[in-house]
Amino acid sequence: MEQFDGTIRRMEEWKEQISQFWRLAIEQLRHAPPAQLYAAAAIVVFTTLLFLSRLLKRAKANTIVLTGLSGSGKTILFYQLRDGSTHQGTVTSMEPNEGTFVLHGETTKKGKIKPVHIVDVPGHSRLRPKLDEYLPQAAGVVFVVDALDFLPNCRAASEYLYDLLTKGSIVKKKIPLLILCNKTDKVTAHTKDFIRRQLEKEIDKLRTSRSAISEADVTNEFTLGVPGEPFSFTQSSNKVTTAEASGLTGEISQLEEFIREYVKP
């Protein structure tokens, strides 16, 4: 959140600098001969473009948000990304874990590696509004699913995922979303393909039931899917992919690939 506030402050400072420059330039142009007028105009355009390019470079999203139901293993994944540890004994987070760091799997690579801002948002329903604080700078969202204990939580996970896929701040920016099936090292864990199909079926049911609610009661900002067709994640406005991981064993290569696809090294 501090990083986002800093970006906002820089944007305001640059805005004021550009305004001052324009006022000064206009005053000078009033008294300039034609030749100097063209030269001054070129300088103004060049300087403005330079300011804008710096602004866009600084404001570029570099945050990856981890979210999902409580107990899905988000916090362990956060620590694996940060330092390669599991931090055994961690309890359900009540506050976001966040940090900006070079991914642990890249610490031995040569050359300059771009740090990533990772945020682990608590999964408890009362704490989910904190997610909105980080989405403006999000380059991607990782929705973590417990592949071992998936079926009892399928409905709750589908409802949360439905809300994410219809959230204006995600849809408008087309933020890519990864459904990360965690704990797949266990023999009884469900596969990512099974989990994807079940989530699509459950979201299809939710779509039908929520469309029957009066518009005054609907809190979702966008509709989901194609009317008259079974729901598929391919119908989403933003790209949705699935992957597998194991926080306990440190097998997070597919998660790292997703991160580096949207936050370039």
C-alpha positions in Angstrom: 0.0 0.0 0.0 2.9 2.4 0.7 4.2 1.7 -2.7 0.9 2.7 -4.3 0.6 5.8 -2.2 4.1 6.8 -3.3 3.1 6.4 -6.9 0.1 8.6 -6.4 2.3 11.3 -4.8 4.7 11.2 -7.7 1.9 11.5 -10.1 0.6 14.6 -8.3 4.1 16.2 -8.2 4.6 15.6 -12.0 1.2 17.0 -12.7 2.1 20.2 -10.9 5.5 20.4 -12.6 3.8 20.0 -16.0 1.3 22.7 -15.2 4.0 25.1 -14.1 6.0 24.5 -17.2 3.0 25.1 -19.5 2.2 28.4 -17.8 5.8 29.6 -18.2 5.9 28.4 -21.8 2.7 30.2 -22.7 3.9 33.4 -21.2 7.2 33.2 -23.2 5.4 32.4 -26.4 3.3 35.5 -26.3 6.4 37.6 -26.9 8.4 35.3 -29.2 9.0 35.8 -32.9 7.8 33.0 -35.3 11.1 31.1 -35.5 11.4 31.0 -31.7 7.8 30.1 -31.5 8.2 26.9 -33.5 11.3 26.0 -31.5 9.6 26.6 -28.2 6.6 24.5 -29.3 8.9 21.6 -30.1 10.5 21.8 -26.7 7.2 21.9 -24.9 6.0 18.8 -26.8 9.2 16.9 -26.2 9.3 17.8 -22.5 5.7 16.7 -22.0 6.3 13.4 -23.7 9.3 12.9 -21.5 7.3 13.5 -18.4 4.6 11.1 -19.5 7.0 8.3 -20.4 8.6 8.6 -17.0 5.2 8.6 -15.4 4.1 5.4 -17.2 7.3 3.7 -16.5 7.1 4.4 -12.7 3.4 3.5 -12.5 3.7 0.2 -14.4 2.0 -2.6 -12.4 4.5 -4.9 -10.7 2.3 -6.4 -8.0 1.1 -10.1 -7.8 -1.8 -10.7 -5.5 -2.3 -14.0 -3.8 -5.8 -14.7 -2.7 -8.3 -17.5 -2.1 -10.1 -19.2 0.8 -8.5 -19.5 4.3 -6.4 -22.6 4.6 -5.5 -22.9 0.9 -1.8 -22.4 1.6 -1.3 -18.8 0.4 1.0 -17.8 3.2 3.4 -20.8 2.6 3.5 -19.9 -1.1 4.4 -16.4 -0.2 7.3 -17.5 1.9 8.4 -20.0 -0.7 8.6 -17.1 -3.2 10.4 -14.9 -0.8 13.0 -17.1 0.8 12.3 -20.7 -0.2 11.1 -21.7 3.3 7.7 -23.0 4.4 7.5 -21.3 7.8 5.9 -24.3 9.3 3.4 -23.5 12.0 2.0 -20.4 10.3 -1.6 -19.8 11.2 -4.4 -18.2 9.1 -3.3 -14.6 8.3 -5.3 -11.7 9.7 -3.2 -9.1 8.0 -1.7 -9.1 4.5 1.8 -10.4 4.1 3.6 -8.3 1.5 7.1 -7.5 0.3 9.2 -6.5 -2.7 11.9 -9.0 -3.5 13.7 -11.0 -6.1 12.0 -14.4 -6.4 13.9 -17.0 -4.4 14.2 -19.3 -7.4 16.0 -16.5 -9.3 18.5 -15.5 -6.6 21.3 -17.6 -8.3 20.7 -16.1 -11.7 23.3 -13.8 -13.2 22.4 -10.3 -14.4 19.9 -7.8 -13.2 16.6 -9.4 -12.0 13.6 -7.2 -11.4 12.1 -7.5 -7.9 8.4 -8.4 -7.6 5.9 -7.0 -5.1 4.0 -9.9 -3.7 0.9 -9.5 -1.5 -0.8 -12.4 0.4 -4.4 -11.2 1.1 -6.2 -13.0 4.0 -8.9 -15.4 2.9 -11.4 -14.7 5.6 -14.6 -13.2 4.1 -14.5 -10.2 6.4 -10.9 -9.4 5.4 -11.3 -9.7 1.7 -12.1 -6.0 1.1 -8.4 -5.4 1.7 -8.0 -6.9 -1.8 -9.3 -3.7 -3.3 -6.3 -1.7 -1.9 -3.9 -3.7 -4.1 -5.7 -4.3 -7.3 -4.9 -0.8 -8.9 -1.2 -1.9 -9.1 -1.8 -5.6 -9.8 -0.1 -7.2 -12.8 -1.8 -10.5 -12.0 -4.0 -12.3 -9.4 -3.3 -15.8 -8.1 -6.4 -17.6 -6.8 -5.1 -20.4 -4.6 -7.3 -23.5 -4.2 -6.7 -26.4 -1.8 -6.5 -29.4 -4.2 -6.6 -31.8 -1.3 -9.8 -30.6 0.4 -11.4 -29.1 -2.7 -14.9 -30.7 -2.9 -16.2 -29.5 0.5 -15.0 -26.0 -0.3 -16.0 -26.0 -4.0 -19.1 -23.8 -3.5 -17.3 -21.2 -1.4 -14.3 -21.1 -3.7 -16.7 -20.6 -6.7 -18.5 -17.8 -5.1 -15.3 -16.0 -4.3 -14.0 -16.6 -7.8 -17.2 -15.4 -9.3 -16.9 -12.1 -7.4 -13.4 -11.7 -8.6 -14.2 -12.3 -12.3 -17.1 -9.7 -12.2 -15.1 -7.1 -10.2 -14.8 -3.9 -12.2 -11.2 -3.2 -11.2 -10.1 -6.6 -12.6 -12.4 -6.7 -15.7 -11.6 -3.2 -16.9 -7.9 -3.7 -16.7 -8.1 -7.3 -17.9 -5.9 -8.4 -15.1 -4.8 -12.1 -15.8 -5.9 -14.6 -13.1 -4.2 -17.9 -12.3 -6.2 -20.6 -10.5 -3.4 -22.3 -8.6 -4.2 -25.8 -7.3 -2.0 -26.1 -4.2 -1.0 -29.3 -2.2 -0.9 -31.4 -5.3 2.0 -33.4 -3.9 -0.6 -35.5 -1.9 -1.8 -38.7 -3.6 -5.5 -37.9 -2.9 -5.3 -34.3 -4.3 -7.5 -33.5 -7.2 -5.9 -32.5 -10.6 -6.1 -29.0 -12.0 -8.3 -30.2 -14.9 -10.8 -31.7 -12.5 -10.8 -28.6 -10.3 -11.2 -26.3 -13.3 -14.3 -28.3 -14.6 -15.9 -28.3 -11.2 -15.4 -24.6 -10.7 -16.9 -23.9 -14.2 -20.0 -26.0 -13.4 -20.5 -24.3 -10.0 -20.0 -20.8 -11.4 -22.6 -21.7 -14.1 -25.1 -22.5 -11.4 -24.2 -19.3 -9.6 -24.7 -17.4 -12.8 -28.2 -18.7 -13.2 -29.2 -18.1 -9.6 -27.8 -14.6 -9.5 -29.4 -13.6 -12.7 -32.8 -14.2 -11.1 -32.1 -11.6 -8.4 -33.5 -8.2 -9.0 -31.0 -5.6 -10.3 -31.3 -3.6 -7.1 -29.8 -6.6 -5.2 -27.0 -7.4 -7.6 -23.6 -6.1 -6.3 -21.4 -7.5 -9.1 -20.2 -4.9 -11.6 -20.1 -7.1 -14.7 -21.9 -10.1 -16.0 -20.1 -13.4 -16.6 -20.2 -15.8 -19.5 -22.3 -16.0 -22.7 -26.1 -16.2 -22.2 -27.5 -19.6 -23.2 -24.1 -21.3 -23.1 -22.5 -23.4 -20.3 -19.9 -21.3 -18.5 -16.3 -21.7 -19.4 -13.3 -19.6 -18.1 -12.5 -18.9 -21.8 -15.6 -16.6 -21.8 -14.1 -14.3 -19.2 -13.0 -10.8 -20.2 -9.6 -11.4 -18.6 -7.3 -14.4 -19.2 -7.8 -17.3 -16.8 -5.4 -20.2 -16.6 -4.8 -23.1 -14.2 -1.6 -24.5 -12.7 -0.4 -26.8 -9.9 1.9 -26.2 -7.0 3.0 -27.6 -3.6 3.9 -25.1 -1.0 5.3 -27.7 1.4 7.7 -29.3 -1.1 8.6 -26.0 -2.8 7.3 -27.0 -6.2 6.2 -23.6 -7.4 7.7 -23.4 -10.9 4.3 -22.9 -12.6 3.6 -20.1 -10.2 6.9 -18.4 -10.9 6.3 -18.7 -14.6 3.0 -16.9 -14.3 4.6 -14.2 -12.3 7.4 -13.6 -14.8 5.0 -13.7 -17.7 3.4 -10.5 -16.4 6.3 -8.9 -14.4 9.2 -9.1 -16.7 12.7 -9.7 -15.2 
